Amino acid sequence: MPETGSARLPTRAELGVWRSFLRAHARLTRIMEAELIAEQRLSLAAYDVLVQLSEAPQYRLRMTELADAVLLSRSGVTRLVDRLERAGLVLRERADGDGRGVVAVLTSSGLERLRTASGTHLAGVVRHFAEVFTNSELEAFGRACELLASSSPEEVL
């Protein structure tokens, strides 16, 4: 029996859907990453960092906020930002009013690189994801994902 959460185990059908979801996610992630690397020499995680910074006020986020936004560990985002900083796509600055805080800032080169890479990424989203579904299937899938994303951590634990 599970120690936390639901008092039951998943059914065979539920477990099958869960595994299909994991396989689909892994497959799409591998495909999208391979296309970005082949065409843009940019990893999917690096692309995601550039997207998150481009959508942030003044193109800047605290490193902790960035780690949460891209679903990487703090050490993982630190190493990735190190590489992006060496490439001139991101820079780090001290947070205003906080001697310990560090923010990542998207550079103009990073914004241009993102604009170029977006063509590859967004074409892949259409080809490998959106075109697989009918409109009604896509809407239902979107609702299902919103439901999963809106679950509070207390419900999960």
Secondary structure as GFF3:
##gff-version 3
##sequence-region A 1 157
A	DSSP	alpha_helix	12	40	.	.	.	ID=ss1
A	DSSP	alpha_helix	44	55	.	.	.	ID=ss2
A	DSSP	three_ten_helix	57	59	.	.	.	ID=ss3
A	DSSP	beta_strand	60	62	.	.	.	ID=ss4
A	DSSP	alpha_helix	63	70	.	.	.	ID=ss5
A	DSSP	alpha_helix	74	86	.	.	.	ID=ss6
A	DSSP	beta_strand	90	94	.	.	.	ID=ss7
A	DSSP	beta_strand	102	106	.	.	.	ID=ss8
A	DSSP	alpha_helix	108	128	.	.	.	ID=ss9
A	DSSP	three_ten_helix	130	132	.	.	.	ID=ss10
A	DSSP	alpha_helix	135	150	.	.	.	ID=ss11
A	DSSP	alpha_helix	153	156	.	.	.	ID=ss12
###
